[in-house]
Amino acid sequence: MITSVLVANRGEIACRVFRTCREAGIRTVAVHSDADENALHARVADAAVRLPGAVPAETYLRGDLIVKAAVAAGADAVHPGYGFLSENAGFARAVLDAGLVWIGPPPEAIEAMASKTRAKELMGLQPLRHVTEADLPVLVKAAAGGGGRGMRVVRSLADLDAELAAARAEAASAFGDGEVFVEPYLGGDAGGRHVEVQIIADTHGTVWALGTRDCSLQRRHQKVIEEAPAPGLSEELAQELHEMAVRAARAVDYVGAGTVEFLVADGRAHFLEMNTRLQVEHPVTEAVFGIDLVALQIRIAEGHTLPAEPPRAHGHAIEARLYAEDPAREWAPQTGTLHRLAVPDGVRLDTGYTDGDAIGVHYDPMLAKVVAHAPTRAEAVRRLAGALERAVIHGPVTNRDLLVRSLRHEEFTSARTDTGFYDRHLAELTEPDPDPYAPLAAALADAHGRSRFGGWRNLPSQPQVKRYAMAGEEHEVRYRHTREGLAADGVRVVHADAQLVVLEVDGVQRKFEVARYGDQVYVNATALTALPRFPDPAAQRAPGSLLAPMPGTVVRVADGLAVGAAVRAGEPLLWLEAMKMEHKISAPVTGTLAALHASPGQQVELGTLLAIVHSNAE
């Protein structure tokens, strides 16, 4: 019987596995990089072992160090989580060779299915060996992992070599394996849906197919919103998907939890891959079937038998991934301090962060998963959208507004989405819609907070002015101190203190909860930055300046790029790596490169000046 489990992972999934282990009375062991020394998963485990370094290649991809950590900490089993080494057969063998229990599929099954190229061959399919114009568009994919890393859509043969190189580099960084392959792209252009089947199998020949999930809402080929069951499938197609998933599992004598993924287009299912691990979106299946998949993984690893039939499904569940990223700026990852994260009762929150934690540059930007379960799909949509809307999220920019708008979009509520949803609707879903009264509420709360130190010092009739940045624009608000308290034109100030402002607008009282962290102010779900009364002239940048949109590492500069070179608007000049993804930095205008301050391997902070391009129009 397993008594102590080391999770070879970090963040949300490590915390998720630890929760089940604690409920079962199993001791927990964490591993952490130097960057994660104070991370939540390292704090909540019974024991933690340091992996020296910060980047994944030095830490969470070092299977030898992780096995040593398990032995040193007295663990008798290893759970891989997802990502990193979860689909690495060599790591699974190293765990077993050390005399430890591997909470996952046999190494042979991982080898057969974890490489997407070998998996397709096993299912009677072949990747594209020679791409022609007639094959376009095509998809470049990493052979050794998922999560959107090492994946590129190519629509022009001229771009193929560059995208292959970028995919190889990203795959090697994320999975320690740069193998990629090419297949036809059946995504948004063809109206396809990403549908998958959760399977779990024991060592005694029983295989469960636990319904379907729809994961069509994706950005950068990484899932954003998932649900179970997949809506709108015919009974015949759902049954076909179940049978194909079970057939794939039996073909490799699979054991444990896994997912078989399909692209459904024109009423037909096209096999994509089998993920030989637990998926990020497993909570929706748990909610619908009333099970704990991690607990089942542990029981199977201990040799227990599954019942002959799985439990019956009930209701509908939807999961939204909350990312520290800005969808309006090409999904740019965000870093900083997460001051506060809380969701209303009635939904499930899986997270690897807590209040005050730092969000760094080395790992995936996912903050949390929020899951709603209800008797019907419509009720689950309403519950999740409402919970996200009321959630308290104080810290870096997130995709919360995008999630709420996506859930309430007519295509989603009517279950007509496909993998091209964000290609079609991103602009409208990210259109700024800040609360026009948020700056006034922030100013009134600030005025009350400062009034505690010496009372009002201004004449009752003298207007006060405050400036805030909100949704990329500057807002100036005015208010007055009167003998009755604070006042402003166009509204009645019912109540104002440092944390709560109540305004009556057109006869309706509205409440504004206010929190401030330095110059950052949060009014309900609106983020603002308090600005100085007079702008700082030193803060101005030269026209054509290219600033780092996030902290990260310069991984490469365009071939032959040098000061004086002619560049075209939109031409890639250099690439940053942050949070396991590569981000392209392009010329803002057509002109001449006047300065280049970046070089490969250079660490840059948010706002670092990378280059200057002088426009030909100047």
KEVEX-604093 format. One record per atom (N, C-alpha, C): x, y, z. Coordinates in steps of 0.02 Angstrom, whole numbers, plus 50000, padded with zeros to 5 digits. Example, Ala and Ser with C-alpha at 12.3 -4.5 7.8 and 13.67 -1.06 7.14 Angstrom:
2
506604971650390
506154977550390
506604983550390
506424988850354
506844994750357
506455000250394
//
This chain:
618
500424994050000
500005000050000
500445006250000
500255011249960
500635017449954
500555021550018
501105024050044
501085028050106
501345035150095
501745036250042
502025042850031
502115044049956
501855049649931
501875051149859
502265057549847
502755057249802
503085063149776
502745065049710
502565071349702
502275073749640
502825077249600
502975074449542
503515077049500
503265082849458
503015087949492
502705093449457
502655099349504
502285104349484
502245110549523
501535113449518
501425118849554
500825122849546
500175119249559
499685120849518
498995118549529
498935110949531
499265107349484
499165100149483
499495096849543
500065099449566
500375096649626
499915097449686
499625103549693
499155104749748
498545100249742
498315099149680
497725094749669
497865087649691
498445084849673
498605078049693
498705077649769
499025082649798
499135082649870
498465082449908
497955085949881
497315086049915
497015079049922
497035075249867
496785068349871
497205064049917
497875064949914
498315061149958
498155062450032
498055068750049
497905070350119
497255066950141
496755067050097
496115063850114
496195056350125
496685053350090
496805046150095
497295044450151
497565049550184
498065048250236
498755046750210
498895048950149
499545047750117
499995053850127
500605052750148
501085058150156
501285060950088
501425067450085
501565070750021
502265073850020
502575073549961
503235076349951
503225080749888
503465086849894
503515091349837
504235092049815
504325093749751
504965096049726
504865103149703
505385107249709
505305114249688
505955117049662
505895121249612
506475124949586
506625130649634
507175134149622
507325139949664
506795145349656
506525146049595
505995150949584
505355149149621
505265142749637
504665140349671
504765138849745
505305141549774
505465139749843
504885141349891
504535146849878
503975148749921
503295147649888
503285143549835
502655142249800
502185138149844
501545138649829
501035135349870
501145127849873
501315124649817
501375117349819
501945115249864
502475119349869
503035117649913
502845118849986
502405123549998
502205125150067
501705120150096
501265117450053
500735113150080
500945105850086
501485103950053
501705096950057
502005095550126
501995089150145
502295087150209
503045087950207
503355087150149
504075088050141
504195090850071
504745094550064
504915097549999
505665096849986
505845095549924
506545094549905
506715099649850
507265103149858
507475108249811
507785105049749
507615107949690
507935106349627
508315112649607
508965112749611
509345118949599
509235121649529
509115128149525
509005131349461
508305134149457
508135136949399
507475140049390
507115137549328
507475137049271
507135135149209
506975127649211
506455125549175
506255118449176
506815113549159
507245115249112
507775110649091
508255108949149
508305113449197
508745112349255
508385109149313
507725109049312
507335107249371
506815101849357
506225103949335
505665099349328
505735094449269
506235095649227
506375090849173
506975086349190
507235086949250
507805082749271
507545076649309
507385071449271
507115065449301
507585062349352
508245062749339
508725059749386
508695063149454
508635069849454
508595073449518
507935071949554
507405071149516
506745069849547
506735062849579
507015057949545
507045051249575
507465051349639
508035054849637
508445055449698
508055058849754
507665063849736
507265067349786
506755062649818
506435058449777
505935053749803
506255048849852
506835046249834
507185041549878
507405045049942
507695051049935
507935054649994
507375056350042
506775057950016
506215059950058
505815054050085
505995048050064
505645042150088
504985040950054
504875043749995
504255042349958
504285035349930
503705032149924
503685025549893
503315025549827
503085031449805
502735031949741
502845038849711
502785039349645
502865045749609
502255046749564
501955052649570
501415054749525
501695060149480
501625059449413
501945064349368
501555070649355
500905070949375
500505076749357
500395076949282
500405083049253
500375083749180
500905088649157
501105088149093
501655092249069
502315089549095
502855093249084
503525091249106
503665084049085
503785079549134
503995072649119
503415067649122
502795070149120
502225065549130
502145060549074
502415062049014
502365057448958
503055055148934
503515054548982
504195052648967
504315045548991
504375040948944
504445033848962
505095032649000
505625036248983
506255035449018
506205037249092
505825042449105
505725044349175
505315039049212
504795036549180
504385031249211
504815025149228
505265023249182
505705017549195
506185019049253
506435025149255
506905026949309
506565026549377
505935028549380
505555027949442
505475020649462
505285016449414
505195009349429
505855006049446
506395007849411
507045004949425
507305006649494
507055012249521
507265014249589
506855010649642
506405006149621
505995002549669
505385006349693
505205011549656
504625015649675
504015013749633
503425015449658
502805014249621
502695020149574
502545018649511
502405023749461
501655024449454
501385030249471
500655031349467
500505033849397
500525029349350
500425031049280
500445024749238
500395025549173
500385019749128
501075016549122
501105010349097
501755007049087
502185010949039
502845010849048
503285014449000
503165012448928
503005006148916
502895003848848
502285007248817
501765008248857
501175011748832
501325019048818
501725022148862
501925029048851
502315029648785
502775025048775
503175025148713
502735024348651
502235020248657
501795018948599
501355024848583
501125028448636
500625033648625
500875040748638
501375041648681
501575048448698
501905051948640
502245048248596
502495051248534
501915051348485
501715057348466
501125058048424
501225054548356
501845054548333
501975051248269
501855043748274
502115040648327
502025033348335
501295031648350
500955036148386
500245034948402
499835034748338
499965039448292
499585039448230
499725033148189
500345031048188
500505024848152
500135018948183
500095018848250
499745013448283
499005013248265
498725019248254
498015019848236
497915019548160
498445017748123
498385017048051
498415023548013
498705028848043
498755035448011
499485037248001
499615041947956
500295044047942
500345051647942
500885054447972
500985061647966
501215063347896
501185069847879
501425072047813
502185072047811
502465068747762
503195068547755
503455074247711
503075075747658
503285081047612
502685085647601
502735091847623
502175096547619
502185100147553
501605100247520
501535104047458
501005109447467
500945113647416
500455119047419
499745116247429
499625110347400
498955107447405
498795105047476
499315104047517
499205101547585
499005107147634
499115113447615
499005118947661
498265120047676
498105122647736
498565123947792
498745117447827
499335117647860
499565111847898
499715113947970
499765108948013
499905110148083
500555106848103
501025110648130
501635108048157
501515106548231
501685100448254
501545098548323
502155095248354
502215096148420
502745092648458
502555085348464
503035080948455
502895073748460
502845071448533
503165075048579
503245072548648
502825076048700
502365080348681
501975083848732
501385087448701
501025091048744
500435094648721
500405101548752
499775103748767
499685110248798
499815116048751
499825114848685
499925120248638
500645122048626
501115118948663
501825120748655
502125116748596
502535120248558
502825117048499
502315116048444
501795120248441
501265119448392
501185125848352
501145125148286
501095130948241
500645129248182
500205133848163
499825133248101
500225136648046
500315133147990
500695135747934
500225136247874
500165142347846
499725143447790
500105145047725
500765145647730
501175147147672
501805142847674
501995139947617
502595135847615
503215139947633
503195146447618
503775150647634
503895151147709
503375150047749
503445150547822
503615143947855
503605138347818
503645131847848
504305130747886
504865132247855
505515130947888
505575134947953
505375141247952
505435145448012
504985142848067
504385140748049
503915138248100
504145131448127
504445127248085
504725120948110
505285122248161
505715127148146
506255128848192
505985131448258
505485135848255
505195138648316
504845133248357
504495128648323
504145123248359
504645118548392
505195117048357
505705112548387
506005115748450
506155122248446
506465125648503
505985125748562
505345127248549
504855127648603
504725120748633
504685115548591
504575108748616
505165106348658
505775107848636
506365105848674
506375109148742
506175115548745
506165119248808
505635116548855
505055114748828
504495112648871
504535105348890
504775100948845
504735093748857
505415090248856
505945093948839
506595090748834
506675086548772
506235087448723
506245083548661
506005088048605
506435089348556
506265093948502
505945090748441
505755084348445
505445081048387
504765084148372
504645085848309
503995088448287
503785084748224
503145085248207
502895082248145
502365086948116
502155085348055
501675089548019
501075085448000
500475088348009
499865084947989
499385090047959
498865087847924
498375092547897
498045096447953
497915102847942
497585107047992
496835106847979
496475103948026
495755103348020
495395107748070
495735113148090
495475117348144
494945122248121
495015128548145
494485133448137
494265134548065
494725134048018
494535135147948
494005130147926
494015124147954
493545118947932
492965118147980
492935122548031
492385122148079
492415116048123
493015113548138
493085107548178
493015108748252
492835103448287
492775103648361
493295098848391
493585100948447
494055096748483
493655092948536
493575086448526
493195082148571
493655076548595
493595074848659
494035069648686
493645065048732
493935059248745
493635054148788
494115052648844
493875053148906
494275051148964
494225043648973
494815040448978
494815033248992
495215032049056
495055026549088
495465024349145
495425016649146
496005013549156
496045006249151
496445003449209
496264997449231
496634994249286
497104988949257
497434985449302
497914980249280
497574973549269
496914973349274
496554967049268
496114966649205
496214971449159
495874971149095
495254975349089
495064978949142
494464983249139
494664990149113
494294992649064
494404999349036
493745003149038
493745008949071
493165013349071
493255018949020
492715020348983
492675026448943
492195031048979
492465036449008
492065040849051
491805046849012
491385045548963
491045050848927
491505055048884
491235060448858
491585064948813
491695071748846
492185075348819
492295082348838
492385086448774
492125092448774
492245097048718
492735102348742
493285103148704
493815107848722
493965112348662
493445114448627
493545118048564
493785125248574
493615128348630
493825135248641
494565135348662
494995137348616
495715136948626
496045143348602
496605145048634
497035150248608
497735147448604
498075148848548
498735146048535
498735138448544
498185135248524
498115128048528
498125125548600
497995129948647
497945127848717
497235129248740
496945124448775
496235124848793
496095130448843
495515133548836
495315139048880
494685137248919
494185134448885
493565132348916
493415125248894
493255120948942
493105113948927
492455111948962
492115107148933
491475105048963
491355097548952
490945094848996
490745087748991
490005087249009
489625083348969
489835080048907
489875084948849
490205082848795
490235087048735
489525087848708
489285093948700
488585094848679
488485093548604
487885091448588
487695091048518
487935085048479
488245080148512
488465074148476
487885069248471
487845066048414
487335060748407
487545054848451
487065050648469
487215044748509
487695040148471
487615039848406
488045035448366
488765037948366
488855044548359
489535047248358
489865046648427
489475048048479
489755047348547
489975040148560
489575035348537
489745028348547
490375026548506
490425029248445
491015027948404
491645030648439
491595036648468
492165039548503
492365035148562
491875032848601
492015028448657
492385022148634
492135019148581
492425012848557
493135013848532
493255019348496
493925020848472
494405022048530
494175025448582
494595026848639
494775020448676
494295016148686
494425009748720
494885005448677
494785005548611
495205001648566
495935004048570
496025010648573
496705013448579
497035011248644
496645011348698
496925009348763
497115001948763
496674997748737
496814990548737
497394988848690
497494992848638
498024991448590
498714991848621
498784995648676
499444996348708
499434993848780
498924989748798
498864987148866
498904992848917
498494997848906
498535004048946
498305002849018
498615006549064
498435006349135
498435013449161
497925015249199
497895021849229
497435026449190
497505033049204
497085038049172
497415040549108
497005041649057
497255044248994
496685047548955
496855050848902
496355054348862
496495053248788
495985051348751
496035050548679
495685056448646
496055060148605
495805066448577
495635065648503
495095069148483
494845068748414
494685075748389
494725076548324
494465082448290
493815080148256
493255082948276
492605081148247
492425086548196
492365084548133
492185089148079
491735085548030
491225089048007
490745086147959
490445079647985
490335079348051
490015073448079
490465067348085
491115068248070
491585062548074
492125063948124
492395058648154
492915059248204
493595057648174
494085062048185
494765060948161
495225060348222
495565054748228
496015053648285
496575058848284
496705062048342
497255066748349
497835063648386
497705061448448
498235058848490
497945055848553
498355052148589
498185049748655
498675052748705
498405056148754
498825058948808
498855053948865
499455051548878
499545046148927
499655049048997
499185052949019
499235056449083
498555059249102
498525062049160
497935065849181
497915072349142
497325074649122
497255080849086
497095086649133
497265092749111
497085098649150
496335098849163
495935096849114
495205097549118
494865091549152
495245087249186
494925081449217
494375083149267
494365089049300
493835090449349
493125090149320
493025091849256
492345091649230
492085084449227
492525079749211
492325072749211
492195070449283
492615072449330
492505070749400
491825073249424
491645079349405
491005082249427
490415078449399
490445076649335
489875073449302
489795066249326
490355062749339
490305055749360
490355054849436
490475060149473
490505059649545
491085055449570
491675056149538
492255052149555
492855056549568
493385053549595
494035056849604
494535052949562
494735055849505
495175052249460
495865051049490
496105055649530
496765054649562
496725048849612
496175048549650
496095042849696
496075036249659
495735036249601
495725030149560
496415028449533
496805033549513
497485032249490
497895028749545
497825031249606
498205028349661
497975021249675
497325019949676
497075013249689
497295008349635
497295010649572
497515006249517
498255004749525
498655009749544
499375008649554
499495003649611
499025003249658
499084998449713
498834991549694
498554990949633
498334984349609
497604982949617
497214987949639
496494986849648
496144986249580
495564983149582
495164982049521
494604987149516
494494989649456
493924993949443
493284989749440
492714992549461
492084989049447
491994987949373
491584983249355
491504981449284
491234987249243
490804991349273
490514997049237
490635003449276
490745008949241
490835015449275
490185017949304
490215022849349
489605025749375
489235029549320
488605030949332
488205034649283
488365042049286
488305045349229
488435052549226
487815056449248
487945062149279
487395066449301
487555073649287
487115077149252
487185084349243
487715086349193
487935092549199
488415095549152
488925099549192
489545099449170
490085103049204
490485106949153
490695112949173
491105117249130
491685119949170
492275120049140
492885122649172
493155128449131
493365133749166
493705139349134
494395140049164
494895140949121
495575141849144
495725149249151
495885151249212
496045158249226
496805159249216
496985163149166
497685164349150
497895171449167
498525172149189
498825178849196
499095180749127
498655183549086
498835185449018
498355190748994
498555194248942
498145199548913
497925197448844
497305195048836
497065192648771
497065198148718
497005204448739
496985209948692
497675211648664
498205208948695
498885210148672
499215203548652
498865200048608
499115193648582
499265188748638
498835188648688
498875183848744
499525184548783
499815190448786
500455191348819
500415189348893
500865184848916
500865182848986
501015188949031
500755188749092
500845194149140
501175191449203
501575195549234
501905193649296
501765198749350
501955197049411
501855201649467
501575198049528
501315201849574
501045199049636
500295197949631
500075191949648
499365190549652
499135192549723
498865198449729
498685200949795
498085197249825
497605195549783
496985192349809
496675188249754
496455182149773
496085177749728
495555174149768
494925175349750
494375172049786
493785171449738
493425165949742
492825164849701
492235163549747
491625164949724
491035163749766
490945156349780
490545154849831
490355147949846
489955145049787
489965138449782
489575135049731
489955132849670
490605134749666
491025132349611
491665129549641
492015125549602
492655122549623
493235126849598
493715128049641
494315131849624
494925127449635
495285125949581
495925122449584
496475127449567
496935128549612
497445133549601
498105131649634
498635134549609
499295133649640
499545140049671
499095144849679
499285151349708
498825153149766
499075157449809
498655160349861
498845167649868
498475171349908
498565178549912
499295180249930
499575184949892
500255187249904
500795183549865
500605178249829
501105174449791
501335178349729
501955177149710
502245180249650
502125175849589
501945178849534
501865175349470
502475177049429
502895172049416
503535173149383
503515171749309
504105171549278
504155171049206
504315164049181
504475159449226
504755153049204
504245147849184
503615148549206
503145143149198
502495145549167
502035140849156
501395142249124
501025147649163
500665152249127
500325157749162
499655156049191
499455149649194
498805147949222
498805149049297
498325153149320
498245154549391
497805149449425
497275147449391
496775143149423
496305140349371
495925135249393
495375132549354
494745133449397
494215136049366
493585136949401
493075132449367
492735128349407
492305123049379
491605123749409
491095123549366
490405123649388
490055117349364
489635114549408
489245108549391
488515110049408
488065108049363
487355109349373
486955104049337
486305103549350
485895098449317
485885099149241
485915105349214
485885106349142
486465110649119
486595110549054
487145114549027
487005121949037
486395124249024
486245131349031
486355133749103
486175129549151
486285131549221
487025131649239
487405126949211
488125126849224
488455133049194
488255134949132
488525140949101
488375147149143
487755147749165
487565153549206
487945153749271
488015148049303
488365147849368
489095149749360
489435147049309
490145148449300
490255155749280
489865158349233
489945165249212
489835170049271
489315168649312
489185172949370
489735172649421
490005166649433
490545165949482
491175169649459
491345169049396
491935172549370
491835180149373
491245182349357
491095189549358
491175192349428
490975188449479
491005190849548
491665189149583
492095185449550
492725183449581
493155189649597
493525189249651
493995194549670
494685192549644
494945196249596
495605194749567
496005201249566
496445201949614
496855207949619
497585206049604
497845208549549
498525206849530
498635208249457
499045204349423
499165205449351
498525204849311
498555207449250
497995206849204
497845199549192
497205197749190
496995190849177
496505190649119
496315184549100
495815183649047
495115182949075
494995185249137
494335184349168
493765187249125
493835193449102
493295196449062
493175192448998
493705190048967
493625185948907
493225179648922
493365176448979
493015170348997
492265171749006
492105177049042
491405178649054
491045180048988
491355183948945
491035185648881
490985179448837
491485175148839
491455168948799
490875164648820
490795163748886
490255159548912
489565162248894
489525168848888
488875171948873
488775173448799
489265171648758
489195172748686
488675168048657
488305170548609
487755166648581
487995160048550
488585160048519
488835153748491
488975148548545
489205150948604
489345146048657
488705143848690
488265148448706
487645146448741
487215141848698
487285142348632
486895137948587
487315131948566
487905130948595
488335125148582
488505124548509
488715130148478
488905130048407
489635132248398
490045131348448
490745133648444
491175128548407
491745130848383
492255126548354
492935129448371
493475126448346
494135128648365
494335135348336
493925138048291
494055144748263
493685150248300
493395148848357
492975153748393
493355160148407
493955159648435
494325165748452
494615169248391
494755165548338
494965168748276
494425173448250
493805171348258
493235175448233
493035180948281
493075179748346
492745184248393
493205187748443
493865186748437
494305189548489
494235197148495
494185200648439
494145208048443
493545210348484
492965207448470
492365209548507
492385207248580
492695201548593
492725198948661
493225202748704
493685206348673
494185210048712
494085217548707
493525219648680
493365226848677
493305229548748
493685234748764
493655237448833
492955239748851
492745238048911
492085240148935
492125241549010
492545246349029
492635247749101
492035251349130
491965250849195
491425254249230
491575261749232
491155266049203
491315273249202
491335276449271
491045273249321
491045276149388
491615273549431
492015268949404
492565266149444
493075271349464
493295275949419
493775281049441
493515285449497
492875287449494
492595291549547
492585287749613
492375281449610
492365277449671
493065276749701
493565275749657
494255275349682
494475281849715
494305287449684
494505293949712
494155295249779
493525293549784
493155294649847
493435290249902
493595283849887
493885279549937
494565282149960
494965284549912
495615287349929
495545293549972
495065297849955
494965303949994
494755302350066
494325297250074
494125295350142
494725292550180
495125288350146
495705285450180
496185290750204
496305295850164
496775301150185
496465305750235
495795306250237
495475310850284
495575308850356
495755302450368
495845300150437
496455303250469
496905305950428
497525308750455
497475316350456
497085318950502
497055326150512
496425329450488
495935325750462
495305328850443
495355332650378
494795335950359
494775339650296
495185346050303
495605347450254
496015353550256
495825358350199
495375356250157
495195360450100
494555364150114
494475369750080
493855373450086
493285369250059
492685369750088
492125365650066
491975366149992
492095372049961
491905372949892
492465371249843
493065369749868
493635368549824
493615361649793
493595360949726
493575354249695
494245350849698
494235344449707
494835340349707
494865336349642
495475335149617
495565331749553
496015325649564
495805319949535
496215313849536
496245311149465
496815308149447
496915305349380
497055297849386
496735294049342
496825286749342
496905284349270
497305279149262
497335275549198
496865269549203
496435268749154
495945263249154
495825261149082
495925254649069
495805251749002
496205255548949
496815257448965
497255260648916
497125268048906
496665270948944
496505278048936
496565281649003
496685288148999
496735292149060
496055295149077
495885294949142
495245297649165
495375302549222
495055308349218
495115313449270
494435314149304
494435313849370
493815314449407
493865320149457
493295323149473
493265328649520
492755327149574
492905329249634
492445328449690
492565334249738
492125334849787
492165340349835
492075337749906
492385341349952
492255340350023
491725345350044
491195342850073
490675347350099
490585346050173
490195350250205
490075349250276
489705342650290
489345340150238
488985333850246
489425327850227
490005329150197
490445323650176
490675324750105
490785319350068
491025319750000
490455320549950
490585324249896
490075325249846
490395325449777
489995323749726
490225323949657
489635325449612
489755328549555
489215330249509
488925324049477
488265324049468
487925318749431
487745312649471
487985312149534
487835306349576
487715308849647
487415304549686
487365305949759
487815300949795
488275303549836
488715299249874
488345296949937
488125290649936
487745287949992
488225285950049
488795283150030
489275280850081
489965280650048
490465282250087
491155281750062
491635280450119
491985274850115
492545273750159
493115270850116
493655268850148
494245266750110
494125260250071
493615256350089
493505249850056
492835249250021
492365253650036
491705253150006
491425260049991
491195260849929
490875267049907
490185265149880
489675268749900
489005267649874
488775274149841
488625273649776
488395279449738
487675278249715
487275283549716
486605283049687
486625286349619
486485282349568
486495284649499
485805283649469
485485288949448
484815288649419
484335284749464
484385285949529
483925282949576
484105275949598
484655273049571
484855266249589
485515266549627
485535263349685
486145263149724
486605257549700
487235259349688
487735254449665
488305254149715
488525247949729
489075246949776
489725245849739
490255248849764
490925248249735
491405246149790
491665239949786
492165237749833
492855239849807
493245243049850
493865246049829
494455243049868
494985241349832
495605238949864
496185242449830
496695244149869
497275247749840
497915244449863
498375243549815
499035240949828
499525245649793
499805250349830
500225255449800
499815259649752
500045260149690
499675264149640
499135260049606
499115253549618
498605249349586
497975249349628
497405250749594
496765251149628
496275246549593
495885242849631
495375238349604
494695240449630
494245241949583
493565243849600
493105238649571
492825234349614
492465228449591
492925224549544
492735223649480
493155219749434
493585224249389
493595230749403
493955235449360
494635237149392
495155236849353
495825238549376
496015245549352
496305249449397
496525256249381
497225257349409
497555262249381
498205264449407
498155271749425
498295273449488
498295280449509
498885284049477
498755289649445
499275293449410
499475299649450
500095301749443
500295307949476
499915313849447
499875319149484
499495324949460
499795327749397
500465327749392
500805330249333
501235324649303
501165323249238
501555317849207
502295319049211
502685313549215
503405313949218
503685314149147
504005319749127
504265320149059
504785314749044
505145312249096
505665307249085
505385300549064
504725299749075
504415293249059
504265292548984
504345297848945
504195297548874
504725293448836
504515289748786
504965285648746
504985288348674
505535287048640
505605289248571
505095285548528
504835288848476
504365285448430
504715279348399
504325273948390
504605267848361
504965263348410
504915264948475
505255260848525
504895254148532
505285248848535
505015242148547
505195240248619
504685239548661
504785237948731
504595230748745
504935227548791
504775220648809
504075220448839
503615216548809
502925216248834
502855212148898
503405208948919
503385204648978
504115203248998
504235201249060
504915198849077
505045192349040
505675191149022
505835184948988
506555184748965
506695180048920
507375179148893
507355179948818
507815183848791
507885184448718
508185177848693
507805174148653
508055167548630
508385167948562
508175172748520
508525173648457
508325180248425
508755182548380
508655188648341
508635186748268
508235190148229
508155188548158
508835188448124
508925183648079
509565182848043
509755189348007
510385191448019
510645197247984
510395203948009
509995203948063
509725210248087
510275214448119
510345220648097
510855225148123
510605232348116
510895236748155
510705243748150
510815246248079
510325249848053
510345252247984
509955247947936
509745241947957
509375237447913
508675240247899
508435239047839
507745240947822
507275235447847
506735237347878
506245232547905
505545234547883
505105229647879
504415230747860
503955230247921
503425233947921
502935233647975
502695226447983
502715223748044
502505216948057
503045211748048
503635213748024
504185208948015
504465206948082
504535200348096
504825198148160
505555200348165
505715203448222
506405205748233
506755201448285
506395199448336
506705195148388
506155191348424
506375186448464
505905182048499
506095181848573
505575182348615
505665181548687
505355174948709
505665171748759
505355165948790
505135167848860
504495166748874
504225168048941
503675163148954
503655160349014
503135155649034
503075149848984
503655147248962
503695141348919
503445142348848
503305148548829
503075150048761
503525155148729
503605154648663
503975159748626
503505165248603
503745171548608
503345177248590
503735181548539
503415182848483
503735186348428
503685193848438
504235197448429
504235204748433
504355207348363
503865211048336
503885213148267
503975220748260
504205222848201
504295229948187
503625233448188
503565239148223
502925242548227
502755246448163
503275248348125
503175252248064
503685249948012
503585251947950
504085250947898
504595256547902
505235254647904
505735259747911
506425256747919
506835260047962
507525258147972
507645256648045
508015251148059
508185249448127
508715254448152
508525258648199
508965263948223
509375261748283
509125256848321
509495254448380
509275247348395
509735243248419
509595236348439
509945234948505
509545234048557
509815233248625
509745226148651
509525221548608
509395214648631
509875209848598
510055204648634
510485199348607
510265192648637
510375187048602
510165180548627
510445179048696
510015176348739
510205174648807
510105180248857
509945186248833
509855191948877
509195191448916
509225192448982
508625192849024
508365199949022
507715200749010
507425207449007
506835207949053
506705213849079
506125215149121
505575218249079
504975218449107
504405221749074
504595229049060
504505231148997
504635238148979
505345239548958
505785234448958
506475235448936
506475237548862
506875242548845
506935244848776
507345239648737
507035236648686
507365231448646
507655234148582
507295238648549
507515241348485
507125247648469
507375251448421
507015257448396
507005257048320
506415258148292
506325258148220
506085265148199
506465268348156
506265274848129
505835273848067
505255276748067
504785275948012
505025279547950
504885276647892
505045279947828
504635286247819
504075286647855
503635292447847
503875298447886
504375297447929
504615303047970
505025307847927
//
